[in-house]
Amino acid sequence: MKIGVIGTGNVGGTLGKRLADLGNQVFFGFRNPNTPAAQTLMDAGGPSAVATTPKGAAEAGDVVILATPWDATQAAIESAGGLAGKIVVDTTNPLLPGLTGLSIGTNTSAGEQVAEWARGARVVKAFNTVGYGIMADPAFPQGKPSMFYCGDDAQAKGIVAGLVAGLGFDPLDAGPLTQCRVLEAFAMLWISLAVKYGYTPDFAFQMIRRNAQ
Ligand SMILES: NC(=O)c1ccc[n+]([C@@H]2O[C@H](COP(=O)([O-])OP(=O)(O)OC[C@H]3O[C@@H](n4cnc5c(N)ncnc54)[C@H](OP(=O)(O)O)[C@@H]3O)[C@@H](O)[C@H]2O)c1
């Protein structure tokens, strides 16, 4: 699969590298491809990694991973040009400075805002509820961590669920895009436990169920 990455930092870099390792062609949309971080990522991505611009990543990817800081997200989408028809995996969390909370939520969400900015894109929220260290290595002795995703396009969700599973998570459909409201709040639970309340970032959530299908 062809995958574009907009926002090539902790999350975009980690997911992009792992997806390249799995044989996908990954187009990293660097704002500046000449930084040491960009060079390191290209080396790590191997022959499946292509250095391009955010616009180039948007054009080339069938799936486009959006992994920008929240306050840069609208500008990043605009600089990417049209995302209509693309499957956009929105990993963002609308964090306040100091990780003290979310700047929007409850009756809307970053995911819904992304869908408005990226008009015509098929937005699926995923990968926002654990840290990038878990995305790099989701293997735990207790089994696969859960990865909730949500969106309004069933086919897009199916494709993203496949990527989630390929990366070693248990994909769980959390419902329509409005569920970003709770998934982004849920991310705050992970963040607060990881950075404030003593659990360190080396944990993930796992859903256990009776009568699971
Ligand atoms: N960190 C985590 O563990 C984690 C986990 C889940 C979700 N998230 C969410 O994922 C998103 C990314 O987090 P991160 O930790 O990966 O951030 P990060 O390491 O700071 O990386 C952000 C990336 O976005 C790029 N960027 C900034 N403005 C841009 C623009 N206008 N156009 C294109 N690219 C732009 C940066 O490019 P430059 O390199 O050129 O500055 C950088 O590559 C955030 O919304 C965060 O809340 C983070």
The ligand as a Gaussian input file, in Angstrom:
#p B3LYP/6-31G(d) Opt

LIG

0 1
 N        3.881000      11.743000      21.059000
 C        3.012000      10.744000      21.269000
 O        3.351000       9.741000      21.897000
 C        1.623000      10.842000      20.703000
 C        0.769000       9.734000      20.819000
 C       -0.499000       9.787000      20.233000
 C       -0.899000      10.924000      19.559000
 N       -0.044000      12.011000      19.485000
 C       -0.480000      13.172000      18.744000
 O        0.155000      13.074000      17.466000
 C        0.488000      14.362000      16.967000
 C        1.984000      14.421000      16.684000
 O        2.696000      14.239000      17.884000
 P        4.278000      13.996000      17.855000
 O        4.667000      13.690000      19.251000
 O        4.629000      13.044000      16.777000
 O        4.798000      15.442000      17.472000
 P        6.284000      15.856000      17.020000
 O        7.254000      14.802000      17.380000
 O        6.486000      17.236000      17.552000
 O        6.197000      15.912000      15.428000
 C        5.367000      16.821000      14.790000
 C        5.667000      16.814000      13.324000
 O        4.746000      17.712000      12.676000
 C        5.471000      18.463000      11.720000
 N        4.795000      19.716000      11.441000
 C        4.597000      20.767000      12.260000
 N        3.929000      21.754000      11.622000
 C        3.708000      21.294000      10.366000
 C        3.075000      21.851000       9.211000
 N        2.498000      23.060000       9.237000
 N        3.048000      21.110000       8.080000
 C        3.588000      19.873000       8.030000
 N        4.206000      19.298000       9.098000
 C        4.260000      20.006000      10.243000
 C        6.831000      18.657000      12.355000
 O        7.735000      19.007000      11.332000
 P        9.206000      19.600000      11.609000
 O       10.015000      18.376000      11.941000
 O        9.556000      20.244000      10.323000
 O        9.057000      20.552000      12.766000
 C        7.074000      17.286000      12.951000
 O        7.602000      16.409000      11.969000
 C        0.029000      15.364000      18.029000
 O       -1.236000      15.858000      17.693000
 C       -0.041000      14.514000      19.297000
 O       -0.981000      15.017000      20.243000
 C        1.200000      11.983000      20.035000

